[in-house]
Amino acid sequence: MSIPEPSISYVTESAILLRFNEQEHPDTEMQPDPALQMRICHLAQALRSHPDNNCLLQEVVPGPGNLLLVMRQGVVAEQVLQQAESLWLDGDEPREELSVIEIPVSYGGKHGPDLPQLAKHTGLDIEEIVSRHSAPEYLVQCLGFMAGFAYLGGLHPSLAIPRKKTPAASIPAGAVAIGGHYTGIYPSVTPGGWHIIGHTDSRLFDPQGNPPCLLKPGDRVRFVPQGAAS
């Protein structure tokens, strides 16, 4: 793929945003090219593992089509940008092996109260929805919204559905949901506006864990149906 030239903007005096496309937020409909997003995740990982990272960067946060670099106090932006450009052009594979993680999901019934509404919206029967939702290998594009919440790219376009106009007051931890052109899993009990189609017992966030988040940007995810959907 051709290497895009990122735009560079300063979010604060110590934070630089590299934007490789015009995507502003993961809740928007358009998703970045998967190959581009993987390159961004690789760059984030390379920056974190670079020997100079402890001296230059406090945080490295990939987003959909962008990368946020939070510099340590006193660091000159040009140093960070030169390092990022060198690693981006180098294009080496990440040192840490990225995972393919299987997530068991119980679809429908009490676990997926919004599945009938999704069937009505898409014109697909429930079995076909489950088949299409569990078929892809999803890419963790970024973490956001709350600790451990992964925006998963790769949803079949036929399953896309706008967020609810009125968010639910309380969504249980482990709820598997669709919002726009993304799917994801709620790590903790929270209000939310995505459509709940299933549930997993996998723990997405454990503050005492090492690492605390089950998923990280660049990981691959597969959903594995458990039992018959209803």
C-alpha positions in Angstrom: 0.0 0.0 0.0 1.1 3.6 -0.6 2.3 5.4 2.5 0.1 8.4 3.3 1.6 11.7 4.5 0.0 12.5 7.9 -1.1 15.9 9.0 0.4 17.1 12.2 -1.4 19.1 14.8 -0.8 20.1 18.4 -3.6 19.0 20.8 -1.8 20.6 23.7 1.7 22.0 24.2 2.9 18.5 25.0 0.6 16.4 22.7 0.9 15.8 19.0 -1.7 14.2 16.8 -0.7 12.5 13.6 -3.7 12.1 11.4 -3.4 9.7 8.4 -6.9 10.3 7.2 -9.9 12.5 8.0 -11.5 10.1 10.5 -12.4 12.1 13.6 -13.9 9.5 16.0 -14.6 5.8 16.0 -18.3 6.3 16.2 -18.4 7.8 12.7 -19.4 5.5 9.8 -16.2 5.4 7.8 -13.4 3.2 8.9 -9.8 3.5 8.0 -8.2 1.0 5.7 -7.3 -2.1 7.7 -3.8 -2.2 6.4 -3.3 1.5 7.3 -4.7 0.9 10.7 -2.4 -2.0 11.3 0.6 0.1 10.3 -0.5 2.7 12.8 -0.8 0.0 15.6 2.7 -1.3 14.6 4.1 2.3 14.8 2.6 2.8 18.2 4.1 -0.5 19.4 7.5 0.4 17.9 7.5 3.8 19.6 6.6 2.2 23.0 9.4 -0.4 22.7 12.0 2.0 21.4 15.0 2.5 23.8 14.4 6.3 23.8 10.7 6.1 24.7 11.2 6.5 28.5 13.0 9.8 27.8 10.7 11.2 25.0 7.1 9.9 25.4 4.6 9.6 28.2 1.8 8.1 26.2 1.3 6.6 22.7 -2.4 6.3 21.8 -3.6 4.9 18.5 -7.0 6.0 17.2 -8.9 5.3 14.0 -6.6 6.7 11.3 -4.5 8.6 13.8 -1.9 8.5 16.5 -1.6 10.6 19.6 1.9 11.2 21.0 2.1 12.7 24.5 5.6 14.1 25.2 7.4 14.2 28.5 8.1 17.6 30.0 10.9 19.5 28.2 11.0 17.2 25.1 11.3 19.0 21.8 8.6 18.0 19.3 11.1 17.6 16.4 12.8 14.8 18.3 9.6 12.8 18.6 8.5 13.5 15.0 11.9 12.4 13.6 11.7 9.2 15.6 8.1 8.5 14.5 9.0 9.2 10.8 12.0 6.9 10.9 10.0 4.1 12.4 7.1 4.6 10.1 9.3 4.5 7.0 11.2 1.6 8.3 8.0 -0.4 8.5 9.5 -3.3 10.5 7.1 -5.9 12.0 6.5 -5.3 15.7 8.7 -7.2 18.1 5.7 -8.2 20.2 3.5 -10.9 18.6 0.0 -9.6 18.1 -2.7 -12.0 19.2 -5.8 -13.6 17.7 -8.2 -13.9 20.6 -11.4 -16.0 20.6 -14.4 -14.6 22.5 -17.2 -17.0 23.3 -20.6 -15.4 22.8 -24.1 -16.3 23.7 -26.3 -14.6 21.2 -29.9 -13.5 21.5 -32.5 -14.1 24.2 -31.8 -12.4 27.5 -28.2 -12.0 26.4 -29.1 -10.1 23.2 -32.3 -8.1 23.8 -31.7 -5.9 20.7 -31.1 -8.8 18.3 -34.8 -8.8 17.1 -34.5 -5.0 16.4 -31.3 -5.6 14.4 -33.1 -8.4 12.4 -36.0 -6.0 11.6 -33.5 -3.2 10.6 -31.4 -5.5 8.3 -34.1 -7.8 7.0 -31.9 -10.8 8.0 -33.0 -13.6 10.2 -31.3 -14.1 13.5 -29.3 -17.1 12.4 -27.9 -15.2 9.5 -27.0 -12.3 11.7 -25.1 -14.5 14.1 -23.4 -16.2 11.1 -22.2 -12.9 9.7 -21.2 -11.4 13.0 -19.1 -14.4 14.0 -17.5 -15.0 10.6 -14.9 -12.1 10.4 -11.6 -11.8 12.1 -11.9 -8.3 13.6 -9.1 -5.8 14.1 -8.8 -3.9 17.4 -8.5 -0.4 15.9 -8.3 1.4 19.2 -9.4 1.5 22.8 -11.7 4.2 24.0 -15.0 5.3 25.7 -14.0 3.4 28.9 -11.2 1.2 30.2 -10.9 -1.9 28.1 -13.5 -1.0 25.4 -12.2 -2.0 22.0 -13.5 -0.6 18.8 -13.5 -3.7 16.4 -13.2 -3.0 12.7 -14.3 -5.5 10.1 -18.1 -5.7 10.7 -20.1 -7.0 7.8 -21.6 -3.9 6.2 -25.1 -5.5 6.2 -25.0 -5.5 10.1 -24.4 -1.8 10.5 -27.1 0.0 12.5 -27.1 3.6 13.9 -26.7 4.1 17.6 -29.8 4.2 19.7 -31.5 7.7 19.9 -32.0 7.0 23.6 -29.1 5.2 25.3 -29.9 2.4 27.7 -29.4 3.4 31.4 -27.4 0.3 32.3 -25.6 -2.3 30.0 -24.1 -5.3 31.7 -20.4 -6.1 31.6 -19.7 -8.5 28.8 -22.4 -7.3 26.5 -21.6 -7.7 22.8 -22.9 -4.9 20.8 -23.1 -3.1 17.4 -22.9 0.7 17.0 -22.7 2.2 13.5 -20.1 0.2 11.5 -18.3 -1.1 14.6 -18.8 -4.0 17.0 -17.5 -4.2 20.5 -17.8 -5.5 24.1 -18.8 -3.5 27.1 -16.1 -4.3 29.8 -18.1 -2.9 32.7 -21.6 -1.9 33.7 -22.4 1.4 32.0 -25.0 3.4 30.2 -24.6 3.0 26.4 -26.2 3.5 23.0 -25.1 0.5 21.1 -27.4 -2.4 20.2 -26.8 -5.5 22.4 -26.9 -8.8 20.5 -25.1 -11.1 22.8 -23.0 -11.7 26.0 -19.5 -13.1 26.8 -18.1 -14.2 30.1 -14.6 -13.1 29.0 -13.3 -10.4 31.2 -12.2 -7.4 29.1 -10.8 -5.3 31.9 -9.2 -6.2 35.2 -7.5 -3.3 37.0 -5.3 -5.8 38.9 -4.3 -7.7 35.8 -1.0 -7.5 33.9 -1.9 -6.2 31.4 -5.3 -4.9 32.7 -7.0 -5.0 29.3 -7.6 -8.3 27.5 -7.4 -6.6 24.1 -5.0 -4.1 22.7 -4.8 -2.2 19.4 -3.6 -4.4 16.6 -5.0 -7.6 18.1 -7.3 -9.8 16.1 -10.6 -11.0 17.5 -12.9 -13.9 16.6 -16.4 -14.4 18.1 -17.4 -18.0 18.7 -21.1 -18.7 19.1 -22.2 -20.7 22.1 -25.4 -22.6 21.7 -28.4 -21.6 19.6 -29.4 -18.0 19.3 -33.0 -17.0 20.0 
